[in-house]
Amino acid sequence: MTGPQAPVVRRGQFQAVAIPEYAAIRTDRYAYVEYVTGERQLYDLRADPGQLHDIVGTADPKVVGDLARQLSDLKRCEGGGCRAADRG
């Protein structure tokens, strides 16, 4: 074997976590994430800049809906149409 060796990891040192695929959008105020599993997360970046407290279940549904629509538009856009989809 050539190249650097990976360090020896002893049992219990860490647990690997598989993060599912996702798409996300970040505005001046919010970070909104949609996973392929259907899970969604929303963080208020002014109140929680470390993104530790998911508020998707308690946030104003209009805010969540607006961000979901904007993310959907960005996922579908092509070329110059992406400028129009980028409203944030």
PDB file of N, CA, C and O in Angstrom:
ATOM      1  N   MET A   1       0.825  -1.175   0.000  1.00  0.00           N
ATOM      2  CA  MET A   1       0.000   0.000   0.000  1.00  0.00           C
ATOM      3  C   MET A   1       0.877   1.249   0.000  1.00  0.00           C
ATOM      4  O   MET A   1       1.897   1.298   0.687  1.00  0.00           O
ATOM      5  N   THR A   2       0.481   2.243  -0.761  1.00  0.00           N
ATOM      6  CA  THR A   2       1.242   3.485  -0.790  1.00  0.00           C
ATOM      7  C   THR A   2       0.361   4.620  -0.311  1.00  0.00           C
ATOM      8  O   THR A   2      -0.859   4.478  -0.230  1.00  0.00           O
ATOM      9  N   GLY A   3       0.968   5.729   0.003  1.00  0.00           N
ATOM     10  CA  GLY A   3       0.216   6.901   0.440  1.00  0.00           C
ATOM     11  C   GLY A   3       0.001   6.886   1.939  1.00  0.00           C
ATOM     12  O   GLY A   3       0.377   5.935   2.625  1.00  0.00           O
ATOM     13  N   PRO A   4      -0.606   7.949   2.440  1.00  0.00           N
ATOM     14  CA  PRO A   4      -0.818   8.053   3.880  1.00  0.00           C
ATOM     15  C   PRO A   4      -1.827   7.014   4.373  1.00  0.00           C
ATOM     16  O   PRO A   4      -2.789   6.672   3.685  1.00  0.00           O
ATOM     17  N   GLN A   5      -1.582   6.542   5.550  1.00  0.00           N
ATOM     18  CA  GLN A   5      -2.472   5.571   6.180  1.00  0.00           C
ATOM     19  C   GLN A   5      -3.543   6.300   6.980  1.00  0.00           C
ATOM     20  O   GLN A   5      -3.273   7.322   7.610  1.00  0.00           O
ATOM     21  N   ALA A   6      -4.727   5.779   6.950  1.00  0.00           N
ATOM     22  CA  ALA A   6      -5.795   6.351   7.773  1.00  0.00           C
ATOM     23  C   ALA A   6      -5.502   6.036   9.230  1.00  0.00           C
ATOM     24  O   ALA A   6      -4.983   4.962   9.535  1.00  0.00           O
ATOM     25  N   PRO A   7      -5.825   6.953  10.138  1.00  0.00           N
ATOM     26  CA  PRO A   7      -5.577   6.685  11.546  1.00  0.00           C
ATOM     27  C   PRO A   7      -6.446   5.530  12.038  1.00  0.00           C
ATOM     28  O   PRO A   7      -7.540   5.292  11.524  1.00  0.00           O
ATOM     29  N   VAL A   8      -5.952   4.838  13.015  1.00  0.00           N
ATOM     30  CA  VAL A   8      -6.703   3.743  13.614  1.00  0.00           C
ATOM     31  C   VAL A   8      -7.846   4.346  14.425  1.00  0.00           C
ATOM     32  O   VAL A   8      -7.640   5.250  15.235  1.00  0.00           O
ATOM     33  N   VAL A   9      -9.027   3.843  14.198  1.00  0.00           N
ATOM     34  CA  VAL A   9     -10.197   4.321  14.927  1.00  0.00           C
ATOM     35  C   VAL A   9     -10.666   3.202  15.830  1.00  0.00           C
ATOM     36  O   VAL A   9     -10.934   2.089  15.379  1.00  0.00           O
ATOM     37  N   ARG A  10     -10.760   3.505  17.079  1.00  0.00           N
ATOM     38  CA  ARG A  10     -11.201   2.515  18.040  1.00  0.00           C
ATOM     39  C   ARG A  10     -12.721   2.560  18.169  1.00  0.00           C
ATOM     40  O   ARG A  10     -13.352   3.607  18.028  1.00  0.00           O
ATOM     41  N   ARG A  11     -13.258   1.436  18.430  1.00  0.00           N
ATOM     42  CA  ARG A  11     -14.717   1.332  18.575  1.00  0.00           C
ATOM     43  C   ARG A  11     -15.221   2.320  19.631  1.00  0.00           C
ATOM     44  O   ARG A  11     -14.647   2.436  20.714  1.00  0.00           O
ATOM     45  N   GLY A  12     -16.288   3.019  19.302  1.00  0.00           N
ATOM     46  CA  GLY A  12     -16.873   3.958  20.246  1.00  0.00           C
ATOM     47  C   GLY A  12     -16.343   5.379  20.116  1.00  0.00           C
ATOM     48  O   GLY A  12     -16.854   6.286  20.772  1.00  0.00           O
ATOM     49  N   GLN A  13     -15.333   5.590  19.287  1.00  0.00           N
ATOM     50  CA  GLN A  13     -14.799   6.938  19.135  1.00  0.00           C
ATOM     51  C   GLN A  13     -15.749   7.853  18.382  1.00  0.00           C
ATOM     52  O   GLN A  13     -15.867   9.033  18.712  1.00  0.00           O
ATOM     53  N   PHE A  14     -16.414   7.330  17.392  1.00  0.00           N
ATOM     54  CA  PHE A  14     -17.380   8.117  16.642  1.00  0.00           C
ATOM     55  C   PHE A  14     -18.308   7.166  15.924  1.00  0.00           C
ATOM     56  O   PHE A  14     -18.022   5.979  15.770  1.00  0.00           O
ATOM     57  N   GLN A  15     -19.407   7.707  15.497  1.00  0.00           N
ATOM     58  CA  GLN A  15     -20.352   6.919  14.726  1.00  0.00           C
ATOM     59  C   GLN A  15     -20.615   7.657  13.425  1.00  0.00           C
ATOM     60  O   GLN A  15     -21.034   8.814  13.430  1.00  0.00           O
ATOM     61  N   ALA A  16     -20.372   6.993  12.331  1.00  0.00           N
ATOM     62  CA  ALA A  16     -20.608   7.603  11.032  1.00  0.00           C
ATOM     63  C   ALA A  16     -22.103   7.827  10.844  1.00  0.00           C
ATOM     64  O   ALA A  16     -22.920   6.976  11.196  1.00  0.00           O
ATOM     65  N   VAL A  17     -22.445   8.974  10.288  1.00  0.00           N
ATOM     66  CA  VAL A  17     -23.836   9.312  10.029  1.00  0.00           C
ATOM     67  C   VAL A  17     -23.985   9.546   8.534  1.00  0.00           C
ATOM     68  O   VAL A  17     -23.272  10.359   7.946  1.00  0.00           O
ATOM     69  N   ALA A  18     -24.908   8.833   7.935  1.00  0.00           N
ATOM     70  CA  ALA A  18     -25.159   9.021   6.508  1.00  0.00           C
ATOM     71  C   ALA A  18     -26.163  10.156   6.350  1.00  0.00           C
ATOM     72  O   ALA A  18     -27.295  10.060   6.825  1.00  0.00           O
ATOM     73  N   ILE A  19     -25.755  11.214   5.694  1.00  0.00           N
ATOM     74  CA  ILE A  19     -26.632  12.351   5.453  1.00  0.00           C
ATOM     75  C   ILE A  19     -27.273  12.145   4.086  1.00  0.00           C
ATOM     76  O   ILE A  19     -26.572  12.008   3.083  1.00  0.00           O
ATOM     77  N   PRO A  20     -28.608  12.124   4.042  1.00  0.00           N
ATOM     78  CA  PRO A  20     -29.264  11.925   2.744  1.00  0.00           C
ATOM     79  C   PRO A  20     -29.052  13.129   1.830  1.00  0.00           C
ATOM     80  O   PRO A  20     -28.699  14.220   2.278  1.00  0.00           O
ATOM     81  N   GLU A  21     -29.276  12.900   0.537  1.00  0.00           N
ATOM     82  CA  GLU A  21     -29.176  14.004  -0.418  1.00  0.00           C
ATOM     83  C   GLU A  21     -30.162  15.097  -0.031  1.00  0.00           C
ATOM     84  O   GLU A  21     -31.225  14.828   0.528  1.00  0.00           O
ATOM     85  N   TYR A  22     -29.790  16.324  -0.336  1.00  0.00           N
ATOM     86  CA  TYR A  22     -30.647  17.451   0.018  1.00  0.00           C
ATOM     87  C   TYR A  22     -30.436  18.606  -0.940  1.00  0.00           C
ATOM     88  O   TYR A  22     -29.462  18.655  -1.691  1.00  0.00           O
ATOM     89  N   ALA A  23     -31.380  19.532  -0.888  1.00  0.00           N
ATOM     90  CA  ALA A  23     -31.258  20.813  -1.576  1.00  0.00           C
ATOM     91  C   ALA A  23     -31.558  21.870  -0.522  1.00  0.00           C
ATOM     92  O   ALA A  23     -32.357  21.641   0.385  1.00  0.00           O
ATOM     93  N   ALA A  24     -30.921  23.018  -0.642  1.00  0.00           N
ATOM     94  CA  ALA A  24     -31.093  24.045   0.391  1.00  0.00           C
ATOM     95  C   ALA A  24     -31.029  25.429  -0.238  1.00  0.00           C
ATOM     96  O   ALA A  24     -30.472  25.633  -1.317  1.00  0.00           O
ATOM     97  N   ILE A  25     -31.617  26.357   0.476  1.00  0.00           N
ATOM     98  CA  ILE A  25     -31.561  27.758   0.085  1.00  0.00           C
ATOM     99  C   ILE A  25     -31.265  28.575   1.342  1.00  0.00           C
ATOM    100  O   ILE A  25     -31.740  28.264   2.435  1.00  0.00           O
ATOM    101  N   ARG A  26     -30.478  29.616   1.158  1.00  0.00           N
ATOM    102  CA  ARG A  26     -30.119  30.480   2.283  1.00  0.00           C
ATOM    103  C   ARG A  26     -30.423  31.916   1.889  1.00  0.00           C
ATOM    104  O   ARG A  26     -29.990  32.390   0.838  1.00  0.00           O
ATOM    105  N   THR A  27     -31.168  32.596   2.736  1.00  0.00           N
ATOM    106  CA  THR A  27     -31.452  34.013   2.524  1.00  0.00           C
ATOM    107  C   THR A  27     -30.742  34.789   3.626  1.00  0.00           C
ATOM    108  O   THR A  27     -30.037  34.203   4.448  1.00  0.00           O
ATOM    109  N   ASP A  28     -30.925  36.087   3.643  1.00  0.00           N
ATOM    110  CA  ASP A  28     -30.335  36.874   4.734  1.00  0.00           C
ATOM    111  C   ASP A  28     -30.891  36.453   6.085  1.00  0.00           C
ATOM    112  O   ASP A  28     -30.222  36.601   7.108  1.00  0.00           O
ATOM    113  N   ARG A  29     -32.112  35.929   6.094  1.00  0.00           N
ATOM    114  CA  ARG A  29     -32.788  35.614   7.352  1.00  0.00           C
ATOM    115  C   ARG A  29     -32.850  34.125   7.668  1.00  0.00           C
ATOM    116  O   ARG A  29     -32.734  33.735   8.830  1.00  0.00           O
ATOM    117  N   TYR A  30     -33.032  33.283   6.637  1.00  0.00           N
ATOM    118  CA  TYR A  30     -33.310  31.862   6.886  1.00  0.00           C
ATOM    119  C   TYR A  30     -32.392  30.932   6.101  1.00  0.00           C
ATOM    120  O   TYR A  30     -31.844  31.294   5.059  1.00  0.00           O
ATOM    121  N   ALA A  31     -32.243  29.728   6.634  1.00  0.00           N
ATOM    122  CA  ALA A  31     -31.658  28.600   5.905  1.00  0.00           C
ATOM    123  C   ALA A  31     -32.743  27.529   5.879  1.00  0.00           C
ATOM    124  O   ALA A  31     -33.235  27.111   6.927  1.00  0.00           O
ATOM    125  N   TYR A  32     -33.116  27.083   4.672  1.00  0.00           N
ATOM    126  CA  TYR A  32     -34.186  26.105   4.495  1.00  0.00           C
ATOM    127  C   TYR A  32     -33.613  24.910   3.753  1.00  0.00           C
ATOM    128  O   TYR A  32     -32.931  25.073   2.742  1.00  0.00           O
ATOM    129  N   VAL A  33     -33.887  23.704   4.252  1.00  0.00           N
ATOM    130  CA  VAL A  33     -33.321  22.477   3.692  1.00  0.00           C
ATOM    131  C   VAL A  33     -34.445  21.484   3.433  1.00  0.00           C
ATOM    132  O   VAL A  33     -35.343  21.324   4.260  1.00  0.00           O
ATOM    133  N   GLU A  34     -34.395  20.816   2.277  1.00  0.00           N
ATOM    134  CA  GLU A  34     -35.294  19.713   1.953  1.00  0.00           C
ATOM    135  C   GLU A  34     -34.445  18.497   1.617  1.00  0.00           C
ATOM    136  O   GLU A  34     -33.580  18.556   0.743  1.00  0.00           O
ATOM    137  N   TYR A  35     -34.696  17.397   2.313  1.00  0.00           N
ATOM    138  CA  TYR A  35     -33.991  16.142   2.072  1.00  0.00           C
ATOM    139  C   TYR A  35     -34.811  15.245   1.156  1.00  0.00           C
ATOM    140  O   TYR A  35     -36.034  15.377   1.097  1.00  0.00           O
ATOM    141  N   VAL A  36     -34.157  14.334   0.440  1.00  0.00           N
ATOM    142  CA  VAL A  36     -34.875  13.405  -0.427  1.00  0.00           C
ATOM    143  C   VAL A  36     -35.799  12.500   0.384  1.00  0.00           C
ATOM    144  O   VAL A  36     -36.711  11.893  -0.176  1.00  0.00           O
ATOM    145  N   THR A  37     -35.580  12.403   1.671  1.00  0.00           N
ATOM    146  CA  THR A  37     -36.429  11.598   2.549  1.00  0.00           C
ATOM    147  C   THR A  37     -37.759  12.285   2.841  1.00  0.00           C
ATOM    148  O   THR A  37     -38.664  11.663   3.398  1.00  0.00           O
ATOM    149  N   GLY A  38     -37.890  13.561   2.471  1.00  0.00           N
ATOM    150  CA  GLY A  38     -39.088  14.333   2.759  1.00  0.00           C
ATOM    151  C   GLY A  38     -38.944  15.214   3.987  1.00  0.00           C
ATOM    152  O   GLY A  38     -39.765  16.102   4.217  1.00  0.00           O
ATOM    153  N   GLU A  39     -37.906  14.974   4.779  1.00  0.00           N
ATOM    154  CA  GLU A  39     -37.671  15.810   5.959  1.00  0.00           C
ATOM    155  C   GLU A  39     -37.301  17.220   5.508  1.00  0.00           C
ATOM    156  O   GLU A  39     -36.632  17.405   4.492  1.00  0.00           O
ATOM    157  N   ARG A  40     -37.747  18.212   6.280  1.00  0.00           N
ATOM    158  CA  ARG A  40     -37.413  19.607   6.007  1.00  0.00           C
ATOM    159  C   ARG A  40     -36.865  20.229   7.283  1.00  0.00           C
ATOM    160  O   ARG A  40     -37.222  19.822   8.389  1.00  0.00           O
ATOM    161  N   GLN A  41     -36.001  21.211   7.120  1.00  0.00           N
ATOM    162  CA  GLN A  41     -35.458  21.957   8.253  1.00  0.00           C
ATOM    163  C   GLN A  41     -35.467  23.440   7.908  1.00  0.00           C
ATOM    164  O   GLN A  41     -35.294  23.831   6.754  1.00  0.00           O
ATOM    165  N   LEU A  42     -35.673  24.255   8.940  1.00  0.00           N
ATOM    166  CA  LEU A  42     -35.648  25.704   8.772  1.00  0.00           C
ATOM    167  C   LEU A  42     -34.945  26.307   9.970  1.00  0.00           C
ATOM    168  O   LEU A  42     -35.233  25.958  11.115  1.00  0.00           O
ATOM    169  N   TYR A  43     -34.023  27.212   9.700  1.00  0.00           N
ATOM    170  CA  TYR A  43     -33.275  27.886  10.761  1.00  0.00           C
ATOM    171  C   TYR A  43     -33.393  29.388  10.572  1.00  0.00           C
ATOM    172  O   TYR A  43     -33.245  29.896   9.460  1.00  0.00           O
ATOM    173  N   ASP A  44     -33.658  30.097  11.660  1.00  0.00           N
ATOM    174  CA  ASP A  44     -33.683  31.554  11.670  1.00  0.00           C
ATOM    175  C   ASP A  44     -32.251  32.010  11.954  1.00  0.00           C
ATOM    176  O   ASP A  44     -31.774  31.904  13.083  1.00  0.00           O
ATOM    177  N   LEU A  45     -31.579  32.511  10.941  1.00  0.00           N
ATOM    178  CA  LEU A  45     -30.156  32.829  11.066  1.00  0.00           C
ATOM    179  C   LEU A  45     -29.882  34.029  11.958  1.00  0.00           C
ATOM    180  O   LEU A  45     -28.761  34.190  12.441  1.00  0.00           O
ATOM    181  N   ARG A  46     -30.876  34.869  12.186  1.00  0.00           N
ATOM    182  CA  ARG A  46     -30.683  35.998  13.112  1.00  0.00           C
ATOM    183  C   ARG A  46     -30.742  35.522  14.557  1.00  0.00           C
ATOM    184  O   ARG A  46     -29.918  35.921  15.379  1.00  0.00           O
ATOM    185  N   ALA A  47     -31.703  34.679  14.864  1.00  0.00           N
ATOM    186  CA  ALA A  47     -31.872  34.189  16.233  1.00  0.00           C
ATOM    187  C   ALA A  47     -30.968  32.999  16.535  1.00  0.00           C
ATOM    188  O   ALA A  47     -30.631  32.755  17.693  1.00  0.00           O
ATOM    189  N   ASP A  48     -30.575  32.259  15.503  1.00  0.00           N
ATOM    190  CA  ASP A  48     -29.822  31.012  15.681  1.00  0.00           C
ATOM    191  C   ASP A  48     -28.765  30.874  14.581  1.00  0.00           C
ATOM    192  O   ASP A  48     -28.890  30.006  13.717  1.00  0.00           O
ATOM    193  N   PRO A  49     -27.725  31.719  14.601  1.00  0.00           N
ATOM    194  CA  PRO A  49     -26.738  31.680  13.525  1.00  0.00           C
ATOM    195  C   PRO A  49     -25.974  30.355  13.438  1.00  0.00           C
ATOM    196  O   PRO A  49     -25.426  30.026  12.386  1.00  0.00           O
ATOM    197  N   GLY A  50     -25.935  29.607  14.519  1.00  0.00           N
ATOM    198  CA  GLY A  50     -25.260  28.308  14.502  1.00  0.00           C
ATOM    199  C   GLY A  50     -26.120  27.190  13.950  1.00  0.00           C
ATOM    200  O   GLY A  50     -25.666  26.049  13.856  1.00  0.00           O
ATOM    201  N   GLN A  51     -27.350  27.498  13.586  1.00  0.00           N
ATOM    202  CA  GLN A  51     -28.292  26.536  13.025  1.00  0.00           C
ATOM    203  C   GLN A  51     -28.429  25.299  13.911  1.00  0.00           C
ATOM    204  O   GLN A  51     -28.258  24.166  13.461  1.00  0.00           O
ATOM    205  N   LEU A  52     -28.738  25.545  15.163  1.00  0.00           N
ATOM    206  CA  LEU A  52     -28.890  24.459  16.139  1.00  0.00           C
ATOM    207  C   LEU A  52     -30.341  24.110  16.424  1.00  0.00           C
ATOM    208  O   LEU A  52     -30.622  23.014  16.910  1.00  0.00           O
ATOM    209  N   HIS A  53     -31.278  25.024  16.131  1.00  0.00           N
ATOM    210  CA  HIS A  53     -32.675  24.829  16.502  1.00  0.00           C
ATOM    211  C   HIS A  53     -33.570  24.893  15.268  1.00  0.00           C
ATOM    212  O   HIS A  53     -33.848  25.971  14.743  1.00  0.00           O
ATOM    213  N   ASP A  54     -34.013  23.735  14.819  1.00  0.00           N
ATOM    214  CA  ASP A  54     -34.887  23.625  13.657  1.00  0.00           C
ATOM    215  C   ASP A  54     -36.277  24.148  14.029  1.00  0.00           C
ATOM    216  O   ASP A  54     -36.886  23.675  14.988  1.00  0.00           O
ATOM    217  N   ILE A  55     -36.770  25.119  13.271  1.00  0.00           N
ATOM    218  CA  ILE A  55     -38.068  25.726  13.575  1.00  0.00           C
ATOM    219  C   ILE A  55     -39.122  25.438  12.510  1.00  0.00           C
ATOM    220  O   ILE A  55     -40.161  26.096  12.487  1.00  0.00           O
ATOM    221  N   VAL A  56     -38.879  24.477  11.635  1.00  0.00           N
ATOM    222  CA  VAL A  56     -39.821  24.247  10.533  1.00  0.00           C
ATOM    223  C   VAL A  56     -41.225  23.914  11.042  1.00  0.00           C
ATOM    224  O   VAL A  56     -42.209  24.250  10.383  1.00  0.00           O
ATOM    225  N   GLY A  57     -41.335  23.272  12.182  1.00  0.00           N
ATOM    226  CA  GLY A  57     -42.642  22.899  12.710  1.00  0.00           C
ATOM    227  C   GLY A  57     -43.383  24.018  13.408  1.00  0.00           C
ATOM    228  O   GLY A  57     -44.592  23.921  13.619  1.00  0.00           O
ATOM    229  N   THR A  58     -42.680  25.082  13.772  1.00  0.00           N
ATOM    230  CA  THR A  58     -43.308  26.177  14.515  1.00  0.00           C
ATOM    231  C   THR A  58     -43.294  27.506  13.769  1.00  0.00           C
ATOM    232  O   THR A  58     -43.886  28.484  14.226  1.00  0.00           O
ATOM    233  N   ALA A  59     -42.626  27.543  12.631  1.00  0.00           N
ATOM    234  CA  ALA A  59     -42.511  28.789  11.856  1.00  0.00           C
ATOM    235  C   ALA A  59     -43.828  29.106  11.150  1.00  0.00           C
ATOM    236  O   ALA A  59     -44.687  28.241  10.980  1.00  0.00           O
ATOM    237  N   ASP A  60     -43.960  30.349  10.751  1.00  0.00           N
ATOM    238  CA  ASP A  60     -45.104  30.795   9.967  1.00  0.00           C
ATOM    239  C   ASP A  60     -45.170  29.948   8.687  1.00  0.00           C
ATOM    240  O   ASP A  60     -44.202  29.922   7.927  1.00  0.00           O
ATOM    241  N   PRO A  61     -46.277  29.265   8.439  1.00  0.00           N
ATOM    242  CA  PRO A  61     -46.390  28.430   7.235  1.00  0.00           C
ATOM    243  C   PRO A  61     -46.149  29.203   5.937  1.00  0.00           C
ATOM    244  O   PRO A  61     -45.684  28.624   4.955  1.00  0.00           O
ATOM    245  N   LYS A  62     -46.454  30.489   5.919  1.00  0.00           N
ATOM    246  CA  LYS A  62     -46.192  31.293   4.720  1.00  0.00           C
ATOM    247  C   LYS A  62     -44.692  31.397   4.446  1.00  0.00           C
ATOM    248  O   LYS A  62     -44.264  31.332   3.294  1.00  0.00           O
ATOM    249  N   VAL A  63     -43.894  31.557   5.504  1.00  0.00           N
ATOM    250  CA  VAL A  63     -42.439  31.626   5.336  1.00  0.00           C
ATOM    251  C   VAL A  63     -41.931  30.302   4.774  1.00  0.00           C
ATOM    252  O   VAL A  63     -41.153  30.289   3.819  1.00  0.00           O
ATOM    253  N   VAL A  64     -42.362  29.200   5.355  1.00  0.00           N
ATOM    254  CA  VAL A  64     -41.926  27.875   4.887  1.00  0.00           C
ATOM    255  C   VAL A  64     -42.364  27.663   3.442  1.00  0.00           C
ATOM    256  O   VAL A  64     -41.577  27.197   2.618  1.00  0.00           O
ATOM    257  N   GLY A  65     -43.604  27.997   3.133  1.00  0.00           N
ATOM    258  CA  GLY A  65     -44.109  27.830   1.768  1.00  0.00           C
ATOM    259  C   GLY A  65     -43.368  28.673   0.757  1.00  0.00           C
ATOM    260  O   GLY A  65     -43.052  28.200  -0.335  1.00  0.00           O
ATOM    261  N   ASP A  66     -43.086  29.916   1.107  1.00  0.00           N
ATOM    262  CA  ASP A  66     -42.345  30.800   0.201  1.00  0.00           C
ATOM    263  C   ASP A  66     -40.944  30.257  -0.080  1.00  0.00           C
ATOM    264  O   ASP A  66     -40.490  30.259  -1.224  1.00  0.00           O
ATOM    265  N   LEU A  67     -40.269  29.799   0.956  1.00  0.00           N
ATOM    266  CA  LEU A  67     -38.920  29.250   0.767  1.00  0.00           C
ATOM    267  C   LEU A  67     -38.964  27.953  -0.030  1.00  0.00           C
ATOM    268  O   LEU A  67     -38.098  27.719  -0.873  1.00  0.00           O
ATOM    269  N   ALA A  68     -39.957  27.110   0.223  1.00  0.00           N
ATOM    270  CA  ALA A  68     -40.100  25.859  -0.526  1.00  0.00           C
ATOM    271  C   ALA A  68     -40.338  26.145  -2.006  1.00  0.00           C
ATOM    272  O   ALA A  68     -39.759  25.479  -2.865  1.00  0.00           O
ATOM    273  N   ARG A  69     -41.182  27.129  -2.313  1.00  0.00           N
ATOM    274  CA  ARG A  69     -41.436  27.495  -3.712  1.00  0.00           C
ATOM    275  C   ARG A  69     -40.182  28.054  -4.374  1.00  0.00           C
ATOM    276  O   ARG A  69     -39.880  27.727  -5.522  1.00  0.00           O
ATOM    277  N   GLN A  70     -39.455  28.894  -3.649  1.00  0.00           N
ATOM    278  CA  GLN A  70     -38.237  29.473  -4.219  1.00  0.00           C
ATOM    279  C   GLN A  70     -37.207  28.383  -4.492  1.00  0.00           C
ATOM    280  O   GLN A  70     -36.541  28.406  -5.527  1.00  0.00           O
ATOM    281  N   LEU A  71     -37.071  27.439  -3.581  1.00  0.00           N
ATOM    282  CA  LEU A  71     -36.127  26.336  -3.787  1.00  0.00           C
ATOM    283  C   LEU A  71     -36.559  25.482  -4.972  1.00  0.00           C
ATOM    284  O   LEU A  71     -35.724  25.078  -5.781  1.00  0.00           O
ATOM    285  N   SER A  72     -37.833  25.208  -5.079  1.00  0.00           N
ATOM    286  CA  SER A  72     -38.351  24.429  -6.207  1.00  0.00           C
ATOM    287  C   SER A  72     -38.056  25.141  -7.530  1.00  0.00           C
ATOM    288  O   SER A  72     -37.631  24.508  -8.496  1.00  0.00           O
ATOM    289  N   ASP A  73     -38.279  26.442  -7.570  1.00  0.00           N
ATOM    290  CA  ASP A  73     -37.983  27.217  -8.778  1.00  0.00           C
ATOM    291  C   ASP A  73     -36.506  27.123  -9.146  1.00  0.00           C
ATOM    292  O   ASP A  73     -36.164  26.963 -10.318  1.00  0.00           O
ATOM    293  N   LEU A  74     -35.646  27.220  -8.161  1.00  0.00           N
ATOM    294  CA  LEU A  74     -34.202  27.150  -8.416  1.00  0.00           C
ATOM    295  C   LEU A  74     -33.772  25.763  -8.878  1.00  0.00           C
ATOM    296  O   LEU A  74     -32.853  25.642  -9.689  1.00  0.00           O
ATOM    297  N   LYS A  75     -34.417  24.722  -8.380  1.00  0.00           N
ATOM    298  CA  LYS A  75     -34.062  23.361  -8.798  1.00  0.00           C
ATOM    299  C   LYS A  75     -34.461  23.099 -10.242  1.00  0.00           C
ATOM    300  O   LYS A  75     -33.845  22.267 -10.908  1.00  0.00           O
ATOM    301  N   ARG A  76     -35.478  23.791 -10.736  1.00  0.00           N
ATOM    302  CA  ARG A  76     -35.977  23.560 -12.094  1.00  0.00           C
ATOM    303  C   ARG A  76     -35.422  24.529 -13.124  1.00  0.00           C
ATOM    304  O   ARG A  76     -35.564  24.285 -14.322  1.00  0.00           O
ATOM    305  N   CYS A  77     -34.800  25.608 -12.705  1.00  0.00           N
ATOM    306  CA  CYS A  77     -34.397  26.649 -13.657  1.00  0.00           C
ATOM    307  C   CYS A  77     -33.210  26.195 -14.514  1.00  0.00           C
ATOM    308  O   CYS A  77     -32.479  25.265 -14.174  1.00  0.00           O
ATOM    309  N   GLU A  78     -33.057  26.889 -15.630  1.00  0.00           N
ATOM    310  CA  GLU A  78     -31.924  26.652 -16.530  1.00  0.00           C
ATOM    311  C   GLU A  78     -31.431  27.986 -17.059  1.00  0.00           C
ATOM    312  O   GLU A  78     -32.227  28.880 -17.347  1.00  0.00           O
ATOM    313  N   GLY A  79     -30.128  28.119 -17.183  1.00  0.00           N
ATOM    314  CA  GLY A  79     -29.522  29.296 -17.790  1.00  0.00           C
ATOM    315  C   GLY A  79     -29.962  30.598 -17.168  1.00  0.00           C
ATOM    316  O   GLY A  79     -29.959  30.749 -15.946  1.00  0.00           O
ATOM    317  N   GLY A  80     -30.344  31.551 -18.022  1.00  0.00           N
ATOM    318  CA  GLY A  80     -30.753  32.877 -17.561  1.00  0.00           C
ATOM    319  C   GLY A  80     -31.998  32.851 -16.691  1.00  0.00           C
ATOM    320  O   GLY A  80     -32.234  33.777 -15.915  1.00  0.00           O
ATOM    321  N   GLY A  81     -32.799  31.794 -16.814  1.00  0.00           N
ATOM    322  CA  GLY A  81     -33.990  31.672 -15.990  1.00  0.00           C
ATOM    323  C   GLY A  81     -33.666  31.558 -14.509  1.00  0.00           C
ATOM    324  O   GLY A  81     -34.514  31.822 -13.657  1.00  0.00           O
ATOM    325  N   CYS A  82     -32.456  31.170 -14.213  1.00  0.00           N
ATOM    326  CA  CYS A  82     -32.060  31.050 -12.795  1.00  0.00           C
ATOM    327  C   CYS A  82     -31.938  32.423 -12.134  1.00  0.00           C
ATOM    328  O   CYS A  82     -32.123  32.548 -10.924  1.00  0.00           O
ATOM    329  N   ARG A  83     -31.634  33.432 -12.911  1.00  0.00           N
ATOM    330  CA  ARG A  83     -31.564  34.796 -12.335  1.00  0.00           C
ATOM    331  C   ARG A  83     -32.958  35.218 -11.867  1.00  0.00           C
ATOM    332  O   ARG A  83     -33.111  35.823 -10.806  1.00  0.00           O
ATOM    333  N   ALA A  84     -33.962  34.892 -12.667  1.00  0.00           N
ATOM    334  CA  ALA A  84     -35.335  35.243 -12.284  1.00  0.00           C
ATOM    335  C   ALA A  84     -35.775  34.438 -11.070  1.00  0.00           C
ATOM    336  O   ALA A  84     -36.519  34.941 -10.229  1.00  0.00           O
ATOM    337  N   ALA A  85     -35.317  33.179 -10.973  1.00  0.00           N
ATOM    338  CA  ALA A  85     -35.701  32.325  -9.844  1.00  0.00           C
ATOM    339  C   ALA A  85     -34.997  32.744  -8.563  1.00  0.00           C
ATOM    340  O   ALA A  85     -35.496  32.481  -7.469  1.00  0.00           O
ATOM    341  N   ASP A  86     -33.839  33.395  -8.685  1.00  0.00           N
ATOM    342  CA  ASP A  86     -33.070  33.823  -7.516  1.00  0.00           C
ATOM    343  C   ASP A  86     -33.595  35.158  -7.035  1.00  0.00           C
ATOM    344  O   ASP A  86     -33.073  36.213  -7.395  1.00  0.00           O
ATOM    345  N   ARG A  87     -34.629  35.104  -6.220  1.00  0.00           N
ATOM    346  CA  ARG A  87     -35.259  36.325  -5.719  1.00  0.00           C
ATOM    347  C   ARG A  87     -34.665  36.779  -4.402  1.00  0.00           C
ATOM    348  O   ARG A  87     -35.011  37.853  -3.910  1.00  0.00           O
ATOM    349  N   GLY A  88     -33.776  35.984  -3.819  1.00  0.00           N
ATOM    350  CA  GLY A  88     -33.308  36.280  -2.479  1.00  0.00           C
ATOM    351  C   GLY A  88     -32.085  37.080  -2.446  1.00  0.00           C
ATOM    352  O   GLY A  88     -31.585  37.399  -1.367  1.00  0.00           O
TER     353      GLY A  88
END
